[in-house]
Amino acid sequence: MEKIQVRNRLTQVRKKLQEGQVTLGFIGGSITADSSVMANWPEPVARWFVESFPHVHFTVENAAIGATGSDLAVFRAERDVINRKCDLTFIEFAVNDYNTPSEQRMRAREGLIRKLLADGHSELVIIYTYCQKMYEEMSQGEVPASISEFEELAAHYGISSVWVGQHAWQEVKKGRMTWDEWLPDGLHPTYRGSLSYGQCVIAYLEKVLLTIPDEESVVTEISLPTPLNIHHWGHVETLSLDTVQLEGPWMIRRATAHMPRVDQILTTSAIGAKLSFSFNGKGLALAFDFGKKSAEFTYKLDGGPEITTCRDRPNWCEDAGWLRIYWIADDLEEGLHHIELQVVHGNREECSGTNFHLALIGILK
């Protein structure tokens, strides 16, 4: 598989460049997110745009959040990308979706793509980065499943893709940089590694935006193709925290600075506090400000058996600050459903807190 797959000419972006105003969007995980520690790959890409088109006013909307996948991105797409009027959106989830079951990640990815394309404002580019779990497959010249599945969607929807992980891999093989200069922890690139990723994306942009004659780039309206998976998650919505029925000491408060892209959270620290709500749809997901000090919870869906959560707490996660999604169900019969939830401590050694911080209620339609 070639590291750069050109499937469209970014004709709408060209038009926006001529008009003098472009908004660049990025959505993905920590490899893509804004960082106070170092510049991730979107930074050299954004700087290339500014340098290459000095007459254009650029706005950057980086909606990437560390340790999140395309399943959460589906619920954030409207607010964080579509409503921001991004003209060109880079999607990076091949790494963070790696451990997600194939069917689930394909439904989420196709849903995200369809939501963004249906809006009609943004053109898309899919970026494939690298994690150590891809090592064996790439060593044998194979394409990791998380990437090959994304390629099916990219080909079906005519979206260009850039395999920046392959580019960095080749740079290491050629001796242009060492492995430690790339990503010493097997996941997060250093400044040098991020620059390698960015340079690969820039090579694609130079090919598409600088070498293809303008007469070959006429803007035409493209209809959304038939979905590959009829169960895609392209129809989702969020439920306002104000509509939830509460029992016990709860409050809605502004999210703290460590929760990017979250305005408010519904919060309590009281064991036994309850909430409930009804929703119309075929699936339900909850997203939390999660960490080692977080509480667990029990819930009953449609009066069914009581289920108690037991979420892992990796060593890298802190006391809070991880926007983590939890799926209650994704295969319900379409219709009205009701959930009842109660906060519990969890009675586990690694669960030392009772903080319950609900950031998002996502409904799958």
C-alpha positions as MATLAB code, in Angstrom:
seq = 'MEKIQVRNRLTQVRKKLQEGQVTLGFIGGSITADSSVMANWPEPVARWFVESFPHVHFTVENAAIGATGSDLAVFRAERDVINRKCDLTFIEFAVNDYNTPSEQRMRAREGLIRKLLADGHSELVIIYTYCQKMYEEMSQGEVPASISEFEELAAHYGISSVWVGQHAWQEVKKGRMTWDEWLPDGLHPTYRGSLSYGQCVIAYLEKVLLTIPDEESVVTEISLPTPLNIHHWGHVETLSLDTVQLEGPWMIRRATAHMPRVDQILTTSAIGAKLSFSFNGKGLALAFDFGKKSAEFTYKLDGGPEITTCRDRPNWCEDAGWLRIYWIADDLEEGLHHIELQVVHGNREECSGTNFHLALIGILK';
ca = [
       0.000    0.000    0.000;
       1.382    3.398   -0.984;
       1.761    5.838    1.864;
      -0.110    8.566   -0.067;
      -3.427    7.692   -1.697;
      -4.894   10.594   -3.688;
      -8.620   10.093   -4.227;
      -9.810   13.682   -4.541;
      -8.412   17.039   -5.616;
      -9.533   19.166   -2.650;
     -11.421   21.366   -5.095;
     -13.457   23.095   -2.383;
     -10.293   23.853   -0.431;
      -8.720   25.354   -3.551;
     -11.729   27.623   -3.942;
     -11.481   28.702   -0.301;
      -7.773   29.426   -0.731;
      -8.594   31.671   -3.675;
     -11.226   33.445   -1.581;
      -8.626   34.061    1.122;
     -10.075   32.337    4.185;
      -9.677   28.694    5.269;
     -10.443   26.809    8.473;
      -8.367   23.690    9.122;
      -9.878   20.993   11.331;
      -8.165   18.110   13.123;
      -9.837   15.285   15.031;
      -8.116   12.273   16.564;
      -6.217   11.192   19.661;
      -3.206   12.425   21.627;
      -0.894   12.065   18.612;
      -2.940   14.806   16.939;
      -4.097   16.874   19.914;
      -2.724   20.282   20.851;
       0.104   19.802   23.332;
       1.732   22.186   25.775;
       4.783   19.896   25.887;
       5.641   19.682   22.192;
       4.272   20.431   18.748;
       2.357   17.492   17.294;
       2.131   16.900   13.540;
      -0.751   19.361   12.887;
       1.583   22.219   13.841;
       4.054   21.885   10.919;
       1.094   21.236    8.611;
      -0.649   24.442    9.702;
       2.617   26.369    9.380;
       3.059   25.016    5.850;
      -0.330   26.411    4.878;
       0.555   29.833    6.292;
       3.905   29.864    4.504;
       2.560   28.540    1.186;
      -0.491   30.823    1.021;
       0.535   34.101    2.714;
      -2.525   35.949    1.397;
      -4.946   33.586    3.165;
      -6.356   34.009    6.663;
      -6.178   30.603    8.399;
      -8.120   29.410   11.419;
      -7.146   26.146   13.135;
      -9.696   24.055   15.015;
      -7.886   21.170   16.686;
     -10.638   18.984   18.165;
      -8.391   15.984   18.928;
      -8.537   14.571   22.460;
      -6.078   12.072   23.904;
      -7.199    8.483   24.590;
     -10.435    8.854   22.608;
     -11.612    6.995   19.519;
     -13.980    7.432   16.620;
     -16.916    6.231   18.745;
     -16.725    9.353   20.901;
     -15.835   11.510   17.877;
     -19.195   10.671   16.282;
     -20.959   12.478   19.125;
     -18.524   15.422   19.013;
     -18.477   15.914   15.238;
     -21.292   18.443   14.978;
     -20.124   20.702   17.769;
     -16.358   20.426   17.347;
     -15.993   20.249   13.549;
     -19.209   20.945   11.644;
     -20.299   23.966   13.679;
     -16.750   25.341   13.416;
     -17.137   25.453    9.624;
     -13.938   23.531    8.921;
     -13.035   23.532    5.219;
     -10.475   20.725    5.438;
     -10.632   18.119    8.200;
      -7.906   15.609    9.016;
      -9.125   12.422   10.750;
      -6.676   10.317   12.810;
      -8.103    7.282   14.626;
      -6.256    4.206   13.305;
      -4.253    3.989   16.545;
      -6.910    4.771   19.139;
      -9.405    2.435   17.432;
      -6.879   -0.410   17.302;
      -8.310   -2.393   20.233;
     -11.942   -1.677   19.387;
     -13.815   -4.612   17.782;
     -13.912   -4.352   14.002;
     -17.677   -4.015   13.615;
     -17.908   -1.315   16.255;
     -15.075    0.803   14.917;
     -16.319    0.489   11.329;
     -19.804    1.662   12.343;
     -18.306    4.585   14.231;
     -15.871    5.588   11.493;
     -18.452    5.435    8.738;
     -20.861    7.379   10.896;
     -18.238   10.072   11.478;
     -17.387   10.270    7.777;
     -21.024   10.465    6.728;
     -21.846   13.164    9.264;
     -18.949   15.313    8.060;
     -19.643   14.756    4.360;
     -23.404   15.229    4.685;
     -22.812   18.732    5.996;
     -21.131   19.511    2.670;
     -18.738   22.124    4.029;
     -15.576   20.161    4.712;
     -13.356   17.962    2.596;
     -11.617   15.137    4.436;
      -8.198   13.503    4.645;
      -7.557   10.364    6.707;
      -4.218   10.091    8.526;
      -2.725    6.794    9.726;
      -0.181    7.051   12.535;
       1.574    4.188   14.361;
       1.455    2.182   17.573;
       3.724   -0.667   18.641;
       0.974   -3.249   18.164;
       1.341   -2.688   14.409;
       5.001   -3.755   14.470;
       4.689   -7.422   13.445;
       2.318   -6.762   10.549;
       4.362   -3.870    9.198;
       7.595   -5.862    9.598;
       6.114   -8.447    7.246;
       4.957   -5.838    4.744;
       1.319   -6.161    5.761;
      -1.232   -3.436    6.426;
      -2.630   -3.475    9.984;
      -6.339   -4.251   10.076;
      -7.198   -0.948   11.730;
      -5.692    0.798    8.692;
      -6.919   -1.560    5.956;
     -10.492   -1.212    7.223;
     -10.180    2.560    7.174;
      -8.944    2.263    3.591;
     -12.157    0.486    2.611;
     -14.094    3.531    3.774;
     -11.626    5.963    2.199;
     -11.931    4.245   -1.185;
     -15.730    4.031   -0.973;
     -16.128    7.724   -0.140;
     -13.311    9.013   -2.352;
     -11.231   10.345    0.537;
      -7.471   10.709    0.255;
      -5.331    9.052    2.921;
      -1.788    9.521    4.179;
       0.055    6.729    6.019;
       2.454    8.840    8.044;
       3.402    5.866   10.223;
       4.770    4.104    7.155;
       6.722    7.213    6.201;
       8.361    7.415    9.639;
       9.057    3.663    9.570;
      10.894    4.076    6.265;
      12.872    7.001    7.624;
      14.105    4.801   10.465;
      14.989    1.993    8.035;
      16.988    4.446    5.917;
      18.833    5.797    8.953;
      17.397    9.299    8.665;
      16.240    9.149   12.279;
      16.575    6.668   15.115;
      13.685    4.815   16.716;
      14.111    6.850   19.895;
      13.955   10.027   17.844;
      10.659    8.805   16.425;
       8.620    7.426   19.350;
      10.536    6.087   22.359;
       7.369    4.846   24.108;
       6.053    3.039   21.030;
       3.118    5.400   20.615;
       3.719    9.106   21.144;
       6.174   10.655   18.693;
       8.804   13.105   19.833;
       9.145   16.472   18.133;
      11.279   14.770   15.450;
       8.681   12.045   14.944;
       5.839   14.534   14.725;
       7.828   16.501   12.177;
       8.203   13.313   10.122;
       4.442   12.795   10.221;
       3.871   16.415    9.282;
       6.326   16.265    6.381;
       4.471   13.291    4.932;
       1.158   15.160    5.112;
       2.829   18.202    3.550;
       4.106   16.031    0.669;
       0.498   15.048   -0.015;
      -0.697   18.657    0.190;
       2.041   19.871   -2.151;
       1.069   17.202   -4.644;
      -2.625   18.033   -4.529;
      -2.671   21.794   -3.983;
       0.495   22.971   -5.747;
       1.114   20.613   -8.677;
      -2.379   19.891  -10.030;
      -3.451   22.617  -12.474;
      -6.452   24.681  -11.447;
      -8.375   23.725  -14.585;
      -8.424   20.128  -13.367;
     -10.052   21.180  -10.116;
     -13.598   22.260  -10.896;
     -15.920   22.202   -7.888;
     -18.776   19.784   -8.441;
     -21.506   18.711   -6.053;
     -21.012   15.104   -4.941;
     -23.873   13.058   -3.528;
     -23.302   10.865   -0.496;
     -22.890    7.231   -1.630;
     -24.828    4.285   -0.246;
     -23.291    3.265    3.093;
     -21.040    0.223    3.286;
     -22.643   -0.706    6.597;
     -26.334    0.070    7.000;
     -25.767    0.042   10.763;
     -23.350    2.965   10.648;
     -23.501    5.514   13.446;
     -24.172    8.513   11.283;
     -27.378    9.397   13.103;
     -26.545   10.295   16.667;
     -27.495   13.058   19.051;
     -26.718   14.159   22.576;
     -29.144   14.535   25.455;
     -28.972   17.691   27.555;
     -27.800   17.159   31.125;
     -30.664   19.434   32.221;
     -33.241   16.806   31.222;
     -31.955   14.091   33.592;
     -34.010   13.211   36.692;
     -31.837   13.313   39.827;
     -32.015   11.913   43.352;
     -29.407   13.005   45.885;
     -26.766   15.757   45.921;
     -26.006   16.591   42.285;
     -24.868   19.721   40.503;
     -24.054   20.843   36.988;
     -20.808   22.764   36.861;
     -18.318   24.103   34.383;
     -15.761   21.534   33.325;
     -12.249   22.153   34.582;
      -9.349   23.167   32.364;
      -8.132   19.581   31.985;
     -11.317   18.597   30.099;
     -10.952   19.967   26.574;
     -14.051   20.351   24.425;
     -16.380   19.878   27.409;
     -18.466   22.788   28.707;
     -20.338   21.277   31.626;
     -20.416   18.114   33.700;
     -23.129   16.582   35.869;
     -21.330   15.712   39.060;
     -21.654   14.141   42.502;
     -19.362   12.437   44.996;
     -22.162   10.814   46.991;
     -22.365    7.032   47.030;
     -25.970    6.082   46.376;
     -26.837    9.174   44.332;
     -29.173    8.264   41.479;
     -30.155    9.540   38.053;
     -32.565    8.364   35.392;
     -33.812    9.405   31.977;
     -35.662    8.124   28.929;
     -34.451    8.297   25.343;
     -35.569    7.389   21.846;
     -33.065    5.397   19.859;
     -31.233    2.101   19.490;
     -28.119    2.766   21.557;
     -26.788    4.706   24.512;
     -23.274    5.865   25.416;
     -22.066    7.885   28.382;
     -18.817    9.865   28.461;
     -17.089   10.760   31.714;
     -14.352   12.901   33.147;
     -12.640    9.709   34.289;
      -9.592    8.797   36.340;
      -8.307    6.813   39.273;
     -10.522    8.752   41.697;
     -13.687    8.013   39.731;
     -16.642    6.090   41.115;
     -18.231    3.105   39.423;
     -21.980    2.782   38.937;
     -24.783    0.274   38.628;
     -27.551    0.622   36.062;
     -30.744   -0.988   34.872;
     -31.845   -0.574   31.277;
     -35.561   -0.951   30.571;
     -36.062   -2.639   33.937;
     -33.577   -5.393   33.101;
     -30.894   -6.946   35.321;
     -28.667   -4.674   37.387;
     -25.192   -4.273   35.909;
     -22.229   -2.873   37.842;
     -19.349   -1.314   35.906;
     -15.735   -2.269   36.549;
     -13.563   -0.046   34.350;
      -9.818   -0.515   34.169;
      -7.529    2.283   35.315;
      -4.251    2.136   33.352;
      -1.076    3.326   35.052;
      -0.885    6.327   32.742;
      -4.307    7.694   33.714;
      -4.375   10.362   36.399;
      -6.962   11.049   39.101;
      -9.220   12.668   36.497;
      -9.041   14.258   33.056;
      -9.672   11.328   30.698;
     -12.775   11.873   28.564;
     -13.770    8.223   28.498;
     -16.758    6.697   26.766;
     -18.805    3.815   28.173;
     -21.340    2.044   25.972;
     -24.517    0.952   27.721;
     -25.898   -0.617   24.518;
     -25.570   -0.252   20.752;
     -28.046   -2.855   19.454;
     -31.395   -2.016   21.017;
     -34.682   -2.075   19.144;
     -35.473    1.390   17.842;
     -37.864    3.091   20.223;
     -38.320    4.501   23.712;
     -35.977    3.232   26.438;
     -35.344    4.081   30.077;
     -32.221    3.850   32.230;
     -31.775    4.077   35.994;
     -28.275    4.588   37.408;
     -26.765    4.651   40.898;
     -23.279    5.730   41.977;
     -21.183    3.106   43.841;
     -17.624    3.018   45.140;
     -16.713   -0.210   43.436;
     -14.952   -2.033   46.319;
     -11.720   -2.473   44.398;
      -8.176   -1.711   45.391;
      -7.398    0.512   42.443;
     -10.694    2.420   42.773;
     -10.055    4.884   45.577;
     -12.549    7.617   44.750;
     -16.246    8.378   44.544;
     -16.179   11.126   41.927;
     -18.903   10.758   39.315;
     -18.463   13.316   36.520;
     -20.812   12.789   33.575;
     -19.781   14.850   30.542;
     -21.969   13.565   27.702;
     -25.069   11.464   27.071;
     -24.972   10.083   23.542;
     -27.996    8.581   21.789;
     -27.572    6.266   18.809;
     -30.488    6.652   16.405;
];
